[in-house]
């Protein structure tokens, strides 16, 4: 691949299933599309050994599925860059991002698809022993614990399924569970398989207080939540699977609204509170975080971004660059009153010697433009000069009144 230019139609930050899906749609729409990803393309899905619920694949590894996604995007000319976005400026029409390697890129639209990352408990010993027995990815690190004893913290789908994978290498896997005996947060099938696994044991009503060891993990300190008592358990590895947090720290000062956890709220078009900036996948507020729902997010955002970019181009060509002042009419193509008013407005303008350039937009398909000028009802008419609002006309079906407002 040659040098990547710094100006694009669409930049996608993140290359998990959401970002890759958006890239496919962006490339297919002939948008000049760049995907920037700080890690391996595919994100956390690469660590999933087996996917059995993605339509069209009865069984496939996460890495193979993501490779298919990437090849599909590349077939439409999408560019990929391995780098990390560290700062953003979304204040202008051409949005600017800066990467860790000091490169700047601009685009008309930005899609944030940076996903999420494992949540840390921040207990004593956890950070200090990361990479020395403390781990968060079974696929990445399980083989390093061949014949050893391992502790798994968590009881959701990820914890139990990854724990079972670790038993292929470890001599014993002890799962620390907050709940009463027999209660796990994972699906029933995984729970049954885990209970039948001879290498798996469970410590109930408990939490982990400390990871023990000097240079490497040597054990853990476990607290019983009912008795308050603590015990030490010898082990050589500790895997934490206690939830995820969004990887949105790099946009904390961008003006994008986020909840207290860092997740981004969006509307049905995946739009954030900032015009031309979209958020998809695991970094947005949503009910289901799966590959299939992430792919759907990407499709929606890319189509919405395409329409946004089209609106920008049309706005510049037809309104900003217009030699005449513009009458921007927002109407509803299915509403007779709107259609009648549209005809009346054109007649009034003709009788005044075509003083204005009349541009009619269907409110239903030009929501970004309506939002820009704070138009909430139809029919509505604005007088614009080089894109700046001069005034808003009062609605009337009296032609002479209209002409008086336009004179």
C-alpha positions in Angstrom: 0.0 0.0 0.0 1.3 3.5 -0.9 1.3 6.6 1.3 -2.1 7.4 2.8 -3.3 10.9 2.1 -4.5 13.0 5.0 -7.9 14.0 3.5 -10.8 11.6 3.4 -14.6 11.5 3.2 -14.9 9.1 6.1 -12.5 8.1 8.9 -13.4 5.1 11.1 -11.6 4.8 14.5 -11.4 1.2 15.3 -11.4 -2.1 13.3 -13.6 -4.5 15.2 -16.8 -5.9 13.6 -18.6 -2.5 13.9 -15.8 -0.5 12.3 -15.2 -3.1 9.6 -18.8 -3.3 8.7 -18.9 0.5 8.4 -15.8 0.3 6.2 -17.5 -2.1 3.9 -20.5 0.2 3.5 -18.4 3.3 3.2 -16.2 1.7 0.5 -19.2 0.4 -1.4 -20.7 3.9 -1.4 -17.4 5.1 -3.0 -16.5 7.2 0.0 -12.7 7.7 0.4 -12.5 5.7 3.6 -9.7 5.3 6.1 -9.8 2.9 9.1 -7.3 3.6 11.9 -6.8 0.9 14.5 -4.2 0.7 17.2 -4.1 -3.1 17.5 -4.8 -6.1 15.4 -7.7 -5.7 13.0 -10.8 -7.5 14.5 -10.3 -6.2 18.1 -11.5 -8.4 20.9 -13.3 -10.7 18.5 -9.9 -12.1 17.6 -9.7 -13.7 21.0 -13.0 -15.7 20.4 -12.1 -19.2 19.5 -15.5 -20.2 18.2 -18.5 -18.2 16.9 -21.6 -20.2 16.2 -24.3 -17.5 16.1 -23.2 -15.2 13.2 -25.6 -15.6 10.3 -24.2 -17.7 7.5 -21.5 -19.3 9.6 -22.4 -22.4 11.6 -18.9 -22.3 13.2 -15.9 -20.0 12.6 -13.2 -18.5 14.7 -13.3 -14.8 15.5 -10.0 -14.1 13.8 -11.2 -15.9 10.6 -14.5 -14.0 10.6 -12.7 -10.6 11.0 -10.3 -11.5 8.2 -13.3 -12.0 5.9 -14.6 -8.6 7.0 -11.3 -6.9 6.3 -10.9 -8.6 2.9 -14.4 -7.4 2.0 -13.6 -3.8 2.9 -10.3 -3.9 1.0 -12.1 -5.1 -2.1 -13.9 -1.7 -2.1 -10.7 0.3 -1.8 -10.8 1.0 2.0 -7.4 2.0 3.4 -6.1 0.7 6.8 -3.6 2.4 9.1 -2.2 0.9 12.3 -1.8 3.8 14.7 -3.5 5.2 17.7 -5.8 8.2 17.8 -4.7 10.4 20.7 -6.6 13.7 20.1 -9.5 15.1 18.0 -11.0 18.4 16.8 -14.6 18.0 15.8 -15.4 21.7 15.8 -15.1 22.3 12.1 -16.8 21.0 9.0 -13.5 19.1 8.2 -12.9 17.1 11.4 -9.3 16.6 12.4 -7.7 13.7 14.3 -4.1 13.3 15.5 -2.4 10.0 16.0 0.3 8.8 18.4 2.8 8.9 15.6 2.2 12.6 15.1 0.1 12.3 11.9 -3.0 14.4 11.2 -6.0 13.3 9.1 -9.2 15.1 8.2 -12.6 13.9 7.1 -16.1 15.1 6.5 -17.5 12.4 8.8 -16.0 10.4 11.7 -17.3 7.0 13.0 -16.1 6.1 16.5 -15.8 2.3 16.7 -13.0 1.9 19.4 -14.9 -0.8 21.3 -14.2 -1.7 24.9 -11.4 -3.2 27.1 -11.3 -5.4 30.2 -12.2 -3.6 33.4 -9.6 -3.7 36.1 -10.4 -4.4 39.8 -7.3 -2.4 40.8 -6.7 -4.6 43.8 -3.2 -4.9 45.3 -0.9 -6.9 43.0 -3.1 -6.7 39.9 -1.3 -4.0 37.9 2.2 -4.9 39.3 1.9 -8.5 38.1 0.3 -7.9 34.7 2.2 -10.0 32.2 3.8 -12.0 35.1 0.8 -14.2 35.8 -2.1 -11.7 35.7 -3.9 -11.9 32.4 -7.2 -10.9 30.7 -7.3 -13.0 27.6 -7.3 -16.8 27.7 -6.7 -17.2 24.0 -3.6 -15.0 24.3 -2.1 -16.4 27.4 -3.6 -19.8 28.5 -0.8 -21.8 26.9 1.7 -20.2 29.2 0.1 -22.0 32.2 0.6 -25.6 30.9 0.3 -28.0 33.9 -0.1 -25.2 36.4 -2.9 -23.9 38.7 -5.0 -20.9 37.6 -7.6 -18.7 39.2 -10.5 -17.2 37.1 -12.3 -14.2 38.5 -15.9 -13.8 37.2 -18.9 -15.9 36.4 -20.4 -14.4 33.1 -20.2 -16.0 29.7 -16.7 -14.8 29.0 -15.3 -16.0 32.4 -16.8 -19.5 32.2 -16.1 -20.1 28.5 -12.6 -18.8 28.8 -12.1 -20.7 32.0 -13.0 -23.9 30.2 -10.5 -23.1 27.5 -7.8 -22.6 30.1 -8.4 -26.2 31.4 -7.0 -27.5 28.1 -3.6 -26.3 29.4 -3.8 -25.8 33.2 -3.9 -28.6 35.7 -6.6 -27.0 37.7 -8.9 -23.9 37.2 -10.5 -22.3 40.3 -13.4 -19.9 39.6 -14.1 -17.2 42.2 -17.8 -16.5 42.2 -19.7 -13.7 44.1 -23.0 -15.7 44.2 -24.4 -18.6 46.2 -23.4 -22.1 45.3 -24.6 -23.2 41.8 -25.4 -19.6 40.6 -23.5 -18.4 37.6 -24.1 -15.3 35.4 -23.4 -17.2 32.2 -25.8 -19.0 29.9 -27.1 -22.4 31.0 -25.3 -24.5 28.4 -21.9 -23.1 29.5 -22.8 -23.5 33.1 -23.6 -27.2 32.7 -20.4 -27.8 30.7 -18.4 -26.0 33.4 -19.9 -28.0 36.3 -19.1 -31.3 34.4 -15.5 -30.2 33.7 -13.3 -32.2 36.1 -10.5 -29.6 36.0 -12.8 -26.8 37.2 -13.6 -25.9 40.8 -15.7 -23.1 42.3 -15.3 -20.9 45.3 -18.7 -19.4 46.1 -19.8 -16.2 47.9 -16.3 -14.8 47.5 -14.2 -12.1 45.9 -10.5 -11.7 45.4 -8.7 -9.2 47.7 -5.1 -9.4 46.5 -2.8 -11.0 44.0 0.2 -12.4 45.8 3.8 -12.7 44.6 7.0 -10.8 44.1 8.1 -11.2 40.5 5.4 -13.6 39.4 2.0 -14.7 40.7 2.3 -17.1 43.6 -1.3 -17.0 44.9 -4.4 -15.0 45.7 -6.1 -13.8 48.8 -9.8 -14.6 48.8 -12.5 -13.1 51.0 -15.8 -14.9 51.8 -18.6 -12.3 51.6 -20.8 -14.1 54.1 -18.3 -14.9 56.9 -15.9 -12.0 56.2 -13.0 -14.5 56.6 -10.1 -14.7 54.2 -8.0 -17.5 52.8 -4.9 -17.8 50.6 -4.9 -20.0 47.6 -1.7 -20.9 45.8 -1.7 -20.5 42.0 0.6 -19.4 39.2 -1.9 -17.4 37.1 -5.0 -15.2 37.6 -7.4 -14.3 34.8 -9.8 -11.4 35.3 -13.1 -11.5 33.5 -15.2 -8.9 35.4 -16.7 -6.8 32.7 -15.6 -4.3 30.1 -15.2 -0.5 29.9 -15.4 1.6 26.8 -12.1 2.7 25.2 -13.3 6.3 24.8 -10.7 8.1 27.0 -9.1 9.8 23.9 -12.4 11.7 23.2 -13.1 12.9 26.7 -12.4 16.6 25.8 -13.9 16.4 22.3 -17.4 17.7 23.2 -19.0 14.3 22.6 -21.6 13.5 25.2 -20.9 10.3 27.3 -22.4 8.7 30.3 -20.5 8.4 33.6 -18.9 5.1 32.4 -17.7 6.6 29.2 -20.4 5.0 26.9 -21.7 7.3 24.1 -25.5 7.8 23.6 -26.6 7.9 19.9 -29.9 8.1 18.0 -31.3 5.6 15.5 -28.8 6.8 12.9 -25.9 6.3 15.3 -25.4 10.1 15.4 -23.7 11.6 18.5 -24.5 15.1 19.8 -21.9 16.4 17.3 -22.8 16.9 13.7 -21.0 14.4 11.4 -19.7 12.3 14.3 -21.2 8.8 14.8 -20.6 6.1 17.4 -21.1 2.3 16.9 -20.3 -1.0 18.5 -19.3 -1.7 22.1 -18.4 2.0 22.9 -22.0 3.2 22.6 -24.9 2.7 24.9 -26.8 -0.4 23.7 -28.6 -3.5 24.9 -26.8 -6.3 23.0 -23.0 -6.4 22.5 -22.5 -9.1 19.9 -20.7 -9.3 16.5 -24.0 -9.3 14.7 -25.3 -6.2 16.4 -22.0 -4.4 16.0 -22.1 -5.2 12.2 -25.6 -3.7 12.1 -24.4 -0.5 13.9 -21.7 -0.2 11.3 -24.1 -0.5 8.4 -26.4 2.2 9.8 -23.7 4.6 10.6 -22.0 4.4 7.3 -25.2 5.0 5.4 -26.1 7.9 7.7 -22.5 9.3 7.2 -22.9 9.0 3.4 -26.1 11.0 3.4 -24.6 13.6 5.8 -21.6 14.0 3.4 -24.0 14.3 0.4 -25.9 17.0 2.3 -22.7 18.9 3.0 -21.7 18.9 -0.7 -25.1 19.9 -1.8 -25.2 22.7 0.8 -21.9 24.1 -0.4 -22.7 23.9 -4.1 -26.4 25.1 -4.0 -26.4 27.4 -1.0 -23.0 28.7 0.1 -21.8 29.3 -3.5 -25.1 30.7 -4.8 -24.9 34.1 -6.3 -28.5 34.9 -5.3 -29.9 34.8 -1.8 -31.6 31.5 -1.2 -35.1 30.6 -0.1 -34.7 27.3 1.7 -38.0 25.6 2.0 -38.5 22.7 4.3 -41.6 20.7 3.4 -43.3 17.3 3.7 -43.7 15.6 0.3 -46.7 13.7 1.6 -48.5 16.7 3.0 -50.9 18.7 0.7 -50.5 21.9 2.7 -46.7 21.7 2.2 -47.1 21.1 -1.5 -49.5 24.0 -2.0 -47.3 26.4 0.0 -44.3 25.3 -2.2 -46.2 26.2 -5.3 -47.3 29.6 -3.8 -43.7 30.4 -2.8 -42.4 29.8 -6.3 -45.1 31.9 -7.8 -44.4 34.8 -5.4 -40.7 34.6 -6.3 -41.4 34.6 -10.0 -43.6 37.6 -9.7 -40.8 39.5 -8.0 -38.5 38.7 -10.9 -36.7 35.6 -9.5 -35.0 37.6 -6.7 -34.2 34.4 -4.9 -32.9 30.9 -5.7 -35.5 28.5 -4.3 -34.3 25.2 -2.8 -36.8 22.7 -1.6 -35.8 20.0 0.9 -38.0 17.2 2.2 -37.8 17.4 6.0 -37.9 13.6 6.3 -34.7 13.1 4.3 -32.7 16.2 5.3 -32.7 16.0 9.1 -29.2 17.3 9.5 -30.0 20.4 7.5 -33.1 21.0 9.6 -31.1 20.5 12.8 -28.5 23.0 11.5 -31.2 25.8 11.2 -33.3 24.6 14.1 -36.3 23.9 11.9 -38.9 21.7 13.7 -42.0 22.0 11.6 -43.1 22.2 8.0 -43.6 24.2 5.9 -40.8 26.5 7.0 -38.9 29.0 4.8 -35.5 30.6 5.6 -33.8 33.4 3.7 -30.1 32.6 3.4 -27.1 34.6 2.2 -24.0 32.5 1.6 -25.4 29.9 4.0 -26.1 32.4 6.8 -29.7 32.9 7.9 -31.0 36.4 7.2 -34.5 35.7 8.4 -37.4 33.2 8.7 -40.6 33.9 6.8 -43.9 33.8 8.5 -46.1 31.1 7.2 -49.1 32.3 5.2 -51.1 31.2 2.2 -51.6 34.8 1.2 -49.3 35.4 -1.9 -49.3 39.2 -1.4 -48.2 38.8 2.2 -45.4 36.4 1.1 -44.2 38.9 -1.6 -44.2 41.7 1.0 -41.9 39.5 3.3 -39.6 38.8 0.3 -39.4 42.4 -1.0 
